[in-house]
Amino acid sequence: MAADDESMFGTFDDEGNYTPRQIVADDISDADLDAAYGMTFVSVEEGQMVNGTVVRIDTDEVLLDIGYKSEGVIPSRELSIRNDVDPREVVAMGETIESLVLTKEDKEGRLILSRKRAQYERAWGKIEQLKEEDGMVSGPVIEVVKGGLIVDIGLRGFLPASLVELRRVRDLQPYVGQTLEAKIIELDKNRNNVVLSRRAWLEETQKEQREEFLDNLKPGEARKGIVSSVVNFGAFVDLGGMDGLIHVSELSWKHVDHPSSVVQVGDEVDVQVLEVDLDRERISLSLKATQQDPWQQFAGAHKVGELVYGRVTKLVPFGSFVQVGDSIEGLVHISEMSAHHVDLPEQVVSPGEELWVKIIDLDLQRRRISLSIKQAAEGGVVAAEYQEHFGEHAYDDEGNYIGEAEAEGEGAEPDTSFEPLSPEAAAEIEAAYAQADGMGATEMAPAPEAPAAPEAAASPEVAPAE
């Protein structure tokens, strides 16, 4: 080939040496050059999943080489489902990760990616399948939020506080970092909402143990337990396998405004099993059943016809209630307030007033005590707990109060009798009790102290002031 022959290639001389063709002008246009470069890059579209290599880590973003004409940018908020994380704790230089294309080109010309959204997309498919199969998910607790926990299951799963354990847990902080298993109870991809229940998983896995525990639990048994939670309607007690409920009405023989006034979380208590519902897996307990019934105690220490000291707690249209012992109230019917006619109870007594009354009826079964101010004024047998405050010389051999003068041989024999209630008065007393019950129970004050001395307290022989 001649040296001067034109060729689109170089030339060779006689000895076979090659001489490249000299480029004297651009032989490719700008458009062709861009197209040529473009052929070497991957194509991307918004919403596309891409893989790339971490080439730079900053405090607020990560650069990812996906083979595009420029590196993709992953803002720190798009790195992880965890909030406020350091990018260096999530990815490492040279690591290959998957991301989702959010914006092909933002206003600064950058390719914006999201590793978090890529994880979401991968996780949703798995989560939806597990939900259909009624399967379990597991993951570490990454955050405590209002009302519960956030669990990393590839996306942010919400575990309500009421569903963390078989009973409600108040302090959730110790669960952070723990890996928990739970069931999926609610799934809404449009709202990016996943609700979990660990309690459902526990109930399913511990079903046999619970059934065995309930089978061995019998009504009437005495058990020890730890108060696990206190609510408005009672207190839950951990019996060592399951929780039972002490209803507020079973906490004390006294009126209870709120269960927290009787027990606190962590208290060890002795309870009696009232009922075991195998179908609903419910246990009813009683705290007061393990304590002495104050009505039984009062009835054992007193009898009809005795004089006792009390405090007026409440006035009702038919009379007044008088507290005569710890948690014990009796009713003084208006007909038993005074020897003369009384129109209104407040004409004779007022709340808080302390006075002597005579027991004229004691119905332990119905927990009713009928009292009389009028008959107390006539004297009689003073209850044993008050006799020591007056001295033995003020009583005869049968315990009748005879006072100072009678002890010296003066005065008449004390009146130890009592008048039973008329049927009309009894009926009105029942109406008064019913009305008082409708008004709500009265908070019991401490039992009135016995009078310090006959001179300081109204004597049983002194009639009430008119």
Secondary structure in CASP SS format (residue, H / E / C, confidence):
PFRMAT SS
TARGET T0000
AUTHOR 0000-0000-0000
METHOD secondary structure of the structure
MODEL  1
M C 1.00
A C 1.00
A C 1.00
D C 1.00
D C 1.00
E C 1.00
S C 1.00
M C 1.00
F C 1.00
G C 1.00
T E 1.00
F E 1.00
D C 1.00
D C 1.00
E C 1.00
G C 1.00
N C 1.00
Y E 1.00
T E 1.00
P C 1.00
R C 1.00
Q C 1.00
I C 1.00
V C 1.00
A C 1.00
D C 1.00
D C 1.00
I C 1.00
S C 1.00
D H 1.00
A H 1.00
D H 1.00
L H 1.00
D H 1.00
A H 1.00
A H 1.00
Y H 1.00
G H 1.00
M C 1.00
T C 1.00
F C 1.00
V C 1.00
S C 1.00
V C 1.00
E C 1.00
E C 1.00
G C 1.00
Q C 1.00
M E 1.00
V E 1.00
N E 1.00
G E 1.00
T E 1.00
V E 1.00
V E 1.00
R E 1.00
I E 1.00
D C 1.00
T C 1.00
D C 1.00
E E 1.00
V E 1.00
L E 1.00
L E 1.00
D E 1.00
I C 1.00
G C 1.00
Y C 1.00
K C 1.00
S C 1.00
E C 1.00
G E 1.00
V E 1.00
I E 1.00
P E 1.00
S H 1.00
R H 1.00
E H 1.00
L C 1.00
S C 1.00
I C 1.00
R C 1.00
N C 1.00
D C 1.00
V C 1.00
D C 1.00
P H 1.00
R H 1.00
E H 1.00
V H 1.00
V C 1.00
A C 1.00
M C 1.00
G C 1.00
E C 1.00
T E 1.00
I E 1.00
E E 1.00
S E 1.00
L E 1.00
V E 1.00
L E 1.00
T E 1.00
K C 1.00
E C 1.00
D C 1.00
K C 1.00
E C 1.00
G C 1.00
R C 1.00
L E 1.00
I E 1.00
L E 1.00
S E 1.00
R H 1.00
K H 1.00
R H 1.00
A H 1.00
Q H 1.00
Y H 1.00
E H 1.00
R H 1.00
A H 1.00
W H 1.00
G H 1.00
K H 1.00
I H 1.00
E H 1.00
Q H 1.00
L H 1.00
K H 1.00
E H 1.00
E C 1.00
D C 1.00
G C 1.00
M E 1.00
V E 1.00
S E 1.00
G E 1.00
P E 1.00
V E 1.00
I E 1.00
E E 1.00
V E 1.00
V E 1.00
K C 1.00
G C 1.00
G E 1.00
L E 1.00
I E 1.00
V E 1.00
D E 1.00
I C 1.00
G C 1.00
L C 1.00
R E 1.00
G E 1.00
F E 1.00
L E 1.00
P E 1.00
A H 1.00
S H 1.00
L H 1.00
V C 1.00
E C 1.00
L C 1.00
R C 1.00
R C 1.00
V C 1.00
R C 1.00
D C 1.00
L C 1.00
Q H 1.00
P H 1.00
Y H 1.00
V C 1.00
G C 1.00
Q C 1.00
T E 1.00
L E 1.00
E E 1.00
A E 1.00
K E 1.00
I E 1.00
I E 1.00
E E 1.00
L E 1.00
D E 1.00
K C 1.00
N C 1.00
R C 1.00
N C 1.00
N E 1.00
V E 1.00
V E 1.00
L E 1.00
S E 1.00
R H 1.00
R H 1.00
A H 1.00
W H 1.00
L H 1.00
E H 1.00
E H 1.00
T H 1.00
Q C 1.00
K H 1.00
E H 1.00
Q H 1.00
R H 1.00
E H 1.00
E H 1.00
F H 1.00
L H 1.00
D H 1.00
N C 1.00
L C 1.00
K C 1.00
P C 1.00
G C 1.00
E C 1.00
A E 1.00
R E 1.00
K E 1.00
G E 1.00
I E 1.00
V E 1.00
S E 1.00
S E 1.00
V E 1.00
V E 1.00
N C 1.00
F C 1.00
G E 1.00
A E 1.00
F E 1.00
V E 1.00
D E 1.00
L C 1.00
G C 1.00
G C 1.00
M C 1.00
D E 1.00
G E 1.00
L E 1.00
I E 1.00
H E 1.00
V H 1.00
S H 1.00
E H 1.00
L C 1.00
S C 1.00
W C 1.00
K C 1.00
H C 1.00
V C 1.00
D C 1.00
H C 1.00
P H 1.00
S H 1.00
S H 1.00
V C 1.00
V C 1.00
Q C 1.00
V C 1.00
G C 1.00
D C 1.00
E E 1.00
V E 1.00
D E 1.00
V E 1.00
Q E 1.00
V E 1.00
L E 1.00
E E 1.00
V E 1.00
D E 1.00
L C 1.00
D C 1.00
R C 1.00
E C 1.00
R E 1.00
I E 1.00
S E 1.00
L E 1.00
S E 1.00
L C 1.00
K H 1.00
A H 1.00
T H 1.00
Q C 1.00
Q C 1.00
D C 1.00
P H 1.00
W H 1.00
Q H 1.00
Q H 1.00
F H 1.00
A H 1.00
G H 1.00
A H 1.00
H C 1.00
K C 1.00
V C 1.00
G C 1.00
E E 1.00
L E 1.00
V E 1.00
Y E 1.00
G E 1.00
R E 1.00
V E 1.00
T E 1.00
K E 1.00
L E 1.00
V E 1.00
P C 1.00
F C 1.00
G E 1.00
S E 1.00
F E 1.00
V E 1.00
Q E 1.00
V E 1.00
G E 1.00
D C 1.00
S C 1.00
I E 1.00
E E 1.00
G E 1.00
L E 1.00
V E 1.00
H E 1.00
I H 1.00
S H 1.00
E H 1.00
M C 1.00
S C 1.00
A C 1.00
H C 1.00
H C 1.00
V C 1.00
D C 1.00
L C 1.00
P H 1.00
E H 1.00
Q H 1.00
V C 1.00
V C 1.00
S C 1.00
P C 1.00
G C 1.00
E C 1.00
E E 1.00
L E 1.00
W E 1.00
V E 1.00
K E 1.00
I E 1.00
I E 1.00
D E 1.00
L E 1.00
D E 1.00
L C 1.00
Q C 1.00
R C 1.00
R C 1.00
R E 1.00
I E 1.00
S E 1.00
L E 1.00
S E 1.00
I H 1.00
K H 1.00
Q H 1.00
A H 1.00
A C 1.00
E C 1.00
G C 1.00
G C 1.00
V E 1.00
V E 1.00
A C 1.00
A H 1.00
E H 1.00
Y H 1.00
Q H 1.00
E C 1.00
H C 1.00
F C 1.00
G C 1.00
E H 1.00
H H 1.00
A H 1.00
Y E 1.00
D C 1.00
D C 1.00
E C 1.00
G C 1.00
N E 1.00
Y E 1.00
I C 1.00
G H 1.00
E H 1.00
A H 1.00
E H 1.00
A H 1.00
E C 1.00
G C 1.00
E C 1.00
G C 1.00
A C 1.00
E C 1.00
P C 1.00
D C 1.00
T C 1.00
S C 1.00
F C 1.00
E C 1.00
P C 1.00
L C 1.00
S C 1.00
P H 1.00
E H 1.00
A H 1.00
A H 1.00
A H 1.00
E H 1.00
I H 1.00
E H 1.00
A H 1.00
A H 1.00
Y H 1.00
A H 1.00
Q H 1.00
A H 1.00
D H 1.00
G H 1.00
M H 1.00
G C 1.00
A C 1.00
T C 1.00
E C 1.00
M C 1.00
A C 1.00
P C 1.00
A C 1.00
P C 1.00
E C 1.00
A C 1.00
P C 1.00
A C 1.00
A C 1.00
P C 1.00
E C 1.00
A C 1.00
A C 1.00
A C 1.00
S C 1.00
P C 1.00
E C 1.00
V C 1.00
A C 1.00
P C 1.00
A C 1.00
E C 1.00
END
